[in-house]
């Protein structure tokens, strides 16, 4: 009989039907003639209780094999249990399994096991029934999905990834795959990981002072991409609406709870669109994603709300129901300066021309707007080369979507479609136009107003779950000095 997922079993009406459960033991306890084993298979937050009754006479599950297996059973063991689904007499659970057989298919010893050869030695299973710190769990990232917290993160991440595709497909955006390896920098000044097949050790031994990249695999200097935006723009100017959703990389030497070296980005681009269209899309997109999370991840969100950060559900609900406020960067700085005049202290003093910090963004959402706010028209000197310049010559048609509790969650802009202005801006930033000739062609041949934005997927998952460290919302984080798994 094919194993039932616990998520499906818990949704069934108990009619003493036969069920087969495969999963991992969370707890085992004995009381008189009864042995209770809770099993979880990761399909949902809840486990299911399986009860073995020594006093059931000829119907007892305690055959010699089952009794032996129960005696050897420990937390973390992988088991197959067969029995019947019945109404649970215990409070706090609607159903349980009246177990009839138990088979251990993968044990997890509670104590160290020495063995010869040494590589067969098995340390005690590290996830015992106690609270483990998130720092400790990062050291065993290959096992942490078995915990309640990281199982819930994985399920939310899965549902949100699907929801992203659902949203853009419903809006007739075409899903495209942009290159991971690139010769250009989409941001104009980003820290990038180099990709090469050159033997650097051999070059160092001969004292090479100049590198001939013509001999490299791609014949030129190449990197891991920081964004698929530029390639997405070329596709949007042919397909009208496109989006990418894939891995991106930044080689910033940052060891904070907000940065990863490898992360996933959602980047829609659409033609015949201006900044106002971009803002409307971003607001509608976020509301769809959060509404989906509230409806389809209710059990896991309730866990995060009670165990990780109180108020998550309320915050998401308020964003879904809110009308996003709009404010220019200049007016935002004005509001922050007013706050300072009234005695509000910021670690970084806001002034026109500086980038907004997290503390500024949180103040704007929580104190000024009382909800989500979209800040527009940033100084061009702190934004990327591709953003459309305003007539004032000082600002660009950029927008950042700020949400309470986090700050910036989406950054986007109308793209500069004027060839002359775009080239001039690139030259100002020291960029070589010949390296971007293919990109500039989109402004030469049939250019149109177009816009787009970027959403860091991990930051989205952080916001939905309340997890404080971005390294805890991706299965295997890559950060400074961290590539262990």
N, C-alpha and C positions, 0 to 999 in steps of 0.2 A: 504494500500500500504506500503510495506517494506521501511523503511527509507533509503535514499541514503547517503553514506559517502560523505562529502564535497570534499575530495580528488578526488573521482570519478566524481562528478558533475562538478568540474572545468575542467575536461578533456573532457567533452561532448561538442558537437556542439550544440549551442542554437537554438532550433526549436520550441520554445513555448511548449515544452513537460512538463507534470506535474511532479513535484518533491516534495518529502516530506523530510524535514530537521529536524533532532533532534540534539540539541547541547546547548551550553551555550552562553549567550549574552555577547559580549565584549563591544559594544557601542550602544547607542541609541541617535538619534538626529532628530530634526524636522526642516522643512523648508517649509513655506507656507502650501500647502495641502499634503506635503509628510512627511512620517516618515521613517527614515532609521535605520534598525537594523542589526548590524553585528553579525553573529553567527559563532562560531568555535566548532568543535567536536573532536579536537585532532588528526584527521587522517592526517593532514598536518599543516604546519605553517600558511598558509593563512586561513582567514575566508571567508564567502560569505555574500554579502550585500543582504538583503531582503527589498524591497521597498513597503510600503503601501501607496496607493494613495487615498486621500480623495475626489479628484475631478474626479473620474472615473465614476461618474453617477451610473447607475444601476449595473455596473461591479465593483463598489468600494468594497474594502475589509473591509470597515468600517461598519460592522454590530455592533449591540449593544455590543455583546460579545467581538468582536475583539477590539472595541474602549475601552472597560473597561479593557481588558488585556493590551493594549498598555499604558494606563494611569498608570497601576500598575507595568510596566516593569522596571527592574533595572539591572545593571551590575551583572553578575554571575547567573542570573535566568536560569533555564533549560526550554527550549521551544520546541514546535513542530510547525513548520510553513509549510504550504502547499501553492503551487503556481506554476507558470510556469517559466521555464528557458528561459531568453531572452538575447539578446545582450545588454550590459550595455552602456548607453550613456555617462557615466562618464569616465574620464581618469584614467588610472592605474588599470583597471579591465576589463576583457574581457566579463564576464557574470555577471548577477545578477538574483535574483528571484523576479518576479512580484508577490508579496504575496497576497493570497486570504483568508487565515485564520491564526490565531495565538492562541495557547493554552499554558498557563504557567502551567508546570507540577511540578515545584519546584522553589519557589521564593527565592530571596536572598536579604533581606532588606538592604537598604542603611543607615538605622538608627537603633539604639538599640530598641529591642522590649522586654518590660517587660511582664512577664506572671506568673501565678500561676498554678501549683507549679513552683518553681524557676528553676527547671531543663529544663522547656520548654522555658525559656527566651532565646532570640536569639540576640547575639551581631551583630552589623553591619558587612556586608560582607567585609572582610579585603582586598580584591584584587580590589581596585578601579582603575580607569583609570589614573595611574601615575606610575612613576618609583619607584619600591621597591628595597631596598638593598638586597643583597644575604644573609646578616646576618639575616635580618628580615624574609626572606622567609624560612630560616632553622628552625625558630621557629614555622612555620606553614607548616611543610613538607607534611602534608596530603592534603594541598590545592595548593602547589606550582606547581604540574604538569599542572595546568590550565594556567600558564603563558607561554609566548612565549619561554622564555629561557629553562624552565624545560620540556616543551612539546617537544622541539627540542632535548634536551638531551635524553629523553626517547625513541624517535624514532630512534636516532642514536644508542643508546645502544641496542635496539631491533634488528636493522639490522646487527650490528656487531656481536652479539651473533649468529645469524643465519649464517653469513658469516664464522664464526669459524668452525661451524659444516660442512658447505659446503666444506670448504678447506680440512679438514682432511678426510671427506668421499670420496672426489675425489682422495685423495692420498692413499686410502685403509687402513686408520687407523680405528681401532675398538674403538667405544666410550664405556668407562667403567666407573662405579661408584665406587669410592673408599670410605672407611669409613670416616665419620665425627668424630666419637668417636674412640680414639686410646689409646693404652698403651705406645706407643713409640714416640720419638721426631725425625721427619725426618731431622731436621737441626742439631741435636746433642747438641744444646745449646740455644734453643729458649725459649721465655717466653710464657707459655701456660695457657689456661683456664682449670681449673680442673672440671671434671664431677663427681658428687657424689649424692647419695641418703641418706648419713649419716646425722643425725640430729646434726649439729654443735652446736646449742644453747644448746641442752640437754647435749652434751659432755662437753661444757664449764661449765655448772652448776655443774657437778660432778667433775670438775677439771681434766679431762682426759689429760694426758701428752703424751700419745702415741695413735695413731689411728690404729685400727685393720682393715685394708682394706679388709681382708678376709670376713668381714661382709658387705662390700659395694656391690652395685648391681652387678658389674662385677667381684667381688672377688679380685680386684687389683686396684691400683691407675690408673685412666684414665683421658683423657684430650680431648678437642676439637682439631682437627688436624691443623697443620700449613701447611701441604702439603700432597697431595696424591701420591707423587713421589715413595716412597718405594714400595707401593702396585702396582703402575703402572709398576714398573720395573719387578715384578714377572709375571705380565700378558704379558708384552712385550717379556719375555723369553719363552713364549708359543704361543703367537698370532702374533709375529713379530712386529706389529705396533699398538700402542694403544694411546689414549689420554683421559685425564680427563678434566672436565670443571665444577667446583663446588665451594661451599663456603669453605673458610679457615679462620683461626682465629689466632690472635697474641695478647698476653696480655701485649704488651709493653706500658709503661706509657708515651706515646708520644702524645702531644697535638698540632701537627703541621698540616699544610695544605696538607701534603704528606702521612699521615698515617691513617689507619682505623683499628679497632679491628676485624671487619668482612668484608671480601672482597672475590672476586671471582678470581680463578686462572685457567689458561689454561696450561696444562702440558702434552705435548706429550713425549712418550718414544718409541724408536725403536731399534730393535736388528740388529746385523750385521752392526753396524754403528760406525764411529769414529768421532773425533771432527770436521773434515772437512765436514762430512755429516751433522752434527748438525748445523754448521754455514750456510751451503747452504739452509737447511730447514728453518731456522729462517729468512733468507733474503727473500726467496720466499714467506713465510707465510705473513710477514709484507707487502710486495708489493701487495699481493692479497687483504689483508684487506683494505689497504689505497685506492687501485684502486676501490674497491667496494664502499667505503665511498664516493669517488669523483663522482662516476657514479650514485649511488642509493640514496644518501642523499644530492644532490646538493642544494636543496632549504634551508635545515637546515644549511649546511656548509656555504652558502652565508650569512645567518643570523649571525652565529658565527664570520665569517670573518669581518663583518661590525659592530657588536655590542659588541663582546667579545674580540677578539684579531686579529688585522689586520695581514694578511699574512699567515693564516692557510692553505688556499687552495694552495698557492704557495709552502709552505713547504712540504705538503703532495705530491704534484705533483713531486717535486724535489726528494723526497725519492723514489717514484715509479720508476723514470727514472734513479736513481743513480746506480753506481756499488759500493757496500759497500767496503770500505777500510779495510785492516787488519793490525793490529799492536800488537806486544807483550806488555805485561804489563811493562816489563823492558824498552822497547823503549818509551812507553808512558810516563813513569816517566822521562826519558831523555828529551823528548820534553817539559815537564812542567818545568824541571829545567832550560832548555835553555830560556824559556819564562821569568822565574824569573830573570835570569841573564840580560835580556834585559829590566827589569823594570816592568814586569807584577806582580801585587800584588794579591795573593790569601789569603783568610781568613785562610785557612788551608794549611800550607806548605807541598807540596808533597815530599815524600821520599820513597825509596824502602822499602816495607814491610807494608806500610799503605794502607788502603782501599781508592779508588778514591772517592772523594766527587763530588757533583753535579757541582760545579764550575769547577772542573778539567775535568769532562766529557763534559761539554758544550764547554770548550776551545778546547778540542781535536776534536770535531765535527765541530765547527764553524771556528776555526783558523788553526788547523793543517791539518785535512782531507778535510775541506770544504764540508762536507756531512756526511752521516752515516758511522760509523766505528765500527769494531768488535775488541775488546781487548781480547787477549788470554794469557794463561800461567801465571796465577796469583800465588803469593806466597801461599803455601799450608796452612800456619798458619792463613790466613784470609778467608779461604774457607771451605766448609762443608767436612765431613769425607768421603763421598762417591765418591769424584772426583778422577779420575785416576791420579796417580802420574807420573811425568816425570822422566826421568833417572837422572836428576841433583839432585834429592832428595830435592829440594827446592820449586819447582813449580808444579802445577797441570794443567791438560788439561781442563781448564775452559774457558768460553767465556762469555763476556757481549756485547750485542748489544746496541750501543749508537746512538741516533738520535739528530739532531739539535733541539735546543729550550728546550729539556727535559733532555737529558742525557740517563741514562740506561733505557731501555724499556723491555729487555729480558735478563735473566741470565740462563746459562746452562753449560753443561760439558759432556765430555765422562765419563762414570761411571767406577769406579775401578772394574775390573773383576777378579783380582788376590786375592784369598782368604787370603793368608798370609799378603799381604800388607794392605788389607782392615782391617783385624783384628788388626794388629799392630797400624794402625791409630786410630781406635776406642778406643783401650786401652790407647793410648796417650791422648785422649780427655776425659778420665775418664768414658767411656761408658761401660755398662755391656753387654758382648757378649751374655749371656743367654737371655737377653731381645729381642735380634735381631736374635735369632737362625733361625727363619723362613726365614729372609732376607738373612742370610749367606748361607742357603741351595741353593740359586740360584747360588752361586759361587762354590758349591760342585758338583752340578749335571747339566752338560750340559751348563756351562757358555759360553758366547760369548761376543765379544766387543759390547757395546751398549751405547746409548747416549740419551740425552733429554734436555728440557729447560722448564722454567716457565715464563709465562707472566701474570702480574697482570692486570685483565680486566679493573678495574677502572682507572689505569694509562693509558691504551690504550685509553679509552674514554676521559680522560683528554687531551691527546695529540691531538686527532682528533677534539675536540670541542674548545680547548683553555681555558677551565674552570680552574681557578687558584687553587681552593680548591677541594680536592678529595671528600669531603663530599657533593659536589654538582653534582656528577655524579652517585650517587646511590640513589634510592628512599628514603630509610630510613637509614641514616648513623649510625653506631655504633662506638663510640670512647670513650675516657676517660670521664666518667661522663655523657654519652649521650646514653640513651636507652629509649627515651620518647614515641616513637610511636610503 
